[in-house]
Amino acid sequence: MSASQLAAVLGRVPSGLFILTIRHKGHETGMLTSWVMQAGFEPPMISVALKKGRYVAGWITDGAPFVLNVVGEEHKQLVSHFGRGFEHGEEAFDGLALIRTASDLPALADALGYLECRVASHVDSADHRIFLAEVTGGSTAADGQPYVHIRKNGLRY
C-alpha cells in the first residue's frame, strides 16, 4: 500500500469533534480534539489522544480533571473558535457562554452536553499521549446530532 493510499483510507476512520475544557493552577483554557472514544462501561471511561508537547496534555498528566464538551453539527463557530488554538495564558472563552460543572470546571453552555473526566492512566504513542479517563459526571444540554469528522488525509489533522 502506498503512503497516499494509506493516508486516504486512514482518513476515513470517523471521529467526533469535541472541545476539551480544563482548569489547572488557576488557568483555564479549551482546545479542539477529535481522537476520543468510549473505553468502558463500569465505570464509564473514555480515551482521549493529545499531541505530545501541547501544554494541555501536561496539565492532564499532572492530574487536572477536564471536561469533554460534545459539539453538534450546528456548532461550526465553536469548532472554528477552538480550532485555531490558544497559547498558554491566552483567553479561550471570550464571548462564549460558560456553565460550571459540579467540580467548578468550565463547560460550554452551547454544547450538546458535557462529560466531566478524571484521568486514570496514560500511555505514549510515537507522537501522541493517550489518556484513559473515568467519566465522573456530565449533563445533556440540547438535542442534536454530534459533529462527525472525516479527514481527507489520515496522516495529519
C-alpha positions as CSV (number, residue, x, y, z in Angstrom):
1,M,0.0,0.0,0.0
2,S,1.4,3.4,-0.9
3,A,1.6,6.3,1.5
4,S,-1.1,8.2,-0.3
5,Q,-3.4,5.1,-0.2
6,L,-2.7,4.6,3.5
7,A,-3.4,8.3,4.1
8,A,-6.7,8.1,2.2
9,V,-8.1,5.0,4.0
10,L,-6.8,6.1,7.4
11,G,-8.5,9.4,7.0
12,R,-11.8,7.7,6.5
13,V,-11.8,6.4,10.1
14,P,-14.6,8.6,11.5
15,S,-14.2,10.6,14.7
16,G,-16.2,13.2,16.5
17,L,-15.2,16.8,17.2
18,F,-15.1,17.8,20.8
19,I,-14.0,20.8,22.9
20,L,-11.9,19.9,25.9
21,T,-12.1,22.5,28.6
22,I,-9.8,22.5,31.7
23,R,-8.6,24.4,34.7
24,H,-5.1,24.0,36.1
25,K,-3.3,26.1,38.8
26,G,-5.7,29.0,38.3
27,H,-5.6,29.0,34.5
28,E,-8.5,27.9,32.2
29,T,-8.5,27.1,28.5
30,G,-10.1,24.9,25.9
31,M,-9.0,23.1,22.8
32,L,-10.5,21.2,19.8
33,T,-9.9,17.5,20.0
34,S,-11.1,14.7,17.8
35,W,-9.4,11.5,18.9
36,V,-12.0,10.5,21.6
37,M,-13.7,7.1,22.1
38,Q,-15.7,5.5,24.8
39,A,-13.5,2.9,26.5
40,G,-15.5,1.3,29.3
41,F,-18.9,0.8,30.9
42,E,-18.4,0.2,34.6
43,P,-17.1,2.6,35.5
44,P,-17.7,4.7,32.4
45,M,-14.4,5.5,30.7
46,I,-13.2,7.4,27.6
47,S,-9.9,7.7,25.8
48,V,-8.5,11.0,24.5
49,A,-5.3,11.3,22.4
50,L,-3.5,14.6,22.5
51,K,-0.4,15.5,20.5
52,K,2.8,15.5,22.6
53,G,4.1,18.9,23.6
54,R,0.6,20.5,24.0
55,Y,0.6,22.2,27.3
56,V,-3.0,20.9,28.0
57,A,-1.6,17.4,27.8
58,G,0.8,18.3,30.5
59,W,-2.0,19.7,32.7
60,I,-3.9,16.4,32.3
61,T,-0.7,14.4,33.0
62,D,-0.4,16.4,36.2
63,G,-3.9,15.1,37.2
64,A,-6.0,18.1,36.3
65,P,-9.6,16.9,35.7
66,F,-11.2,18.1,32.4
67,V,-14.5,18.4,30.6
68,L,-15.2,17.0,27.2
69,N,-17.9,19.1,25.5
70,V,-19.9,17.3,22.9
71,V,-20.2,19.5,19.8
72,G,-23.1,19.4,17.5
73,E,-23.2,19.7,13.7
74,E,-24.6,23.2,14.1
75,H,-21.6,24.4,16.2
76,K,-19.2,25.3,13.4
77,Q,-18.3,28.6,15.0
78,L,-17.2,26.7,18.2
79,V,-15.1,24.4,16.1
80,S,-13.6,27.4,14.3
81,H,-13.0,29.3,17.6
82,F,-11.2,26.4,19.3
83,G,-9.6,25.1,16.2
84,R,-7.2,28.0,16.0
85,G,-5.6,27.0,19.3
86,F,-4.6,29.2,22.3
87,E,-1.2,29.9,23.7
88,H,-0.7,29.4,27.5
89,G,-2.3,32.3,29.3
90,E,-4.4,33.5,26.3
91,E,-8.1,33.9,27.0
92,A,-10.0,31.0,25.3
93,F,-13.6,31.8,26.5
94,D,-14.1,35.4,25.4
95,G,-17.6,35.9,24.1
96,L,-18.7,32.4,25.0
97,A,-21.4,31.3,27.5
98,L,-20.0,29.1,30.2
99,I,-21.5,26.9,32.8
100,R,-19.7,25.4,35.8
101,T,-19.7,21.6,36.5
102,A,-20.2,20.1,39.9
103,S,-16.4,20.5,40.3
104,D,-16.4,24.1,39.2
105,L,-14.8,23.3,35.8
106,P,-15.7,25.3,32.7
107,A,-18.1,23.8,30.3
108,L,-19.7,25.3,27.2
109,A,-23.3,26.3,27.6
110,D,-24.0,25.9,23.9
111,A,-22.6,22.4,23.5
112,L,-25.0,19.4,23.2
113,G,-23.7,18.2,26.6
114,Y,-20.5,17.5,28.5
115,L,-18.7,14.8,30.3
116,E,-16.6,15.6,33.4
117,C,-13.5,13.4,33.5
118,R,-10.6,12.3,35.7
119,V,-7.5,10.6,34.3
120,A,-6.9,7.0,35.4
121,S,-3.8,6.4,33.3
122,H,-2.0,7.2,30.1
123,V,0.3,5.7,27.5
124,D,2.5,7.3,24.9
125,S,2.5,6.5,21.2
126,A,5.2,7.9,18.9
127,D,3.6,11.4,18.7
128,H,0.5,11.4,21.0
129,R,-0.2,10.8,24.6
130,I,-3.4,8.6,25.0
131,F,-5.3,9.3,28.3
132,L,-7.8,6.8,29.8
133,A,-10.2,8.8,31.9
134,E,-13.1,8.0,34.1
135,V,-16.3,9.9,33.5
136,T,-17.3,11.3,36.9
137,G,-20.2,13.4,35.8
138,G,-22.0,15.1,32.9
139,S,-25.1,16.6,31.6
140,T,-27.1,16.8,28.4
141,A,-27.9,20.3,27.4
142,A,-29.7,20.1,24.0
143,D,-30.8,17.6,21.3
144,G,-28.9,17.4,18.1
145,Q,-26.5,15.3,16.0
146,P,-22.9,15.2,17.2
147,Y,-20.3,16.6,14.8
148,V,-18.7,13.7,12.9
149,H,-15.3,14.4,11.3
150,I,-13.9,12.5,8.3
151,R,-10.4,13.6,7.3
152,K,-9.1,13.6,3.7
153,N,-5.6,12.6,4.9
154,G,-5.2,10.2,7.8
155,L,-1.5,11.2,8.3
156,R,-2.2,14.7,9.5
157,Y,-5.0,16.7,11.2
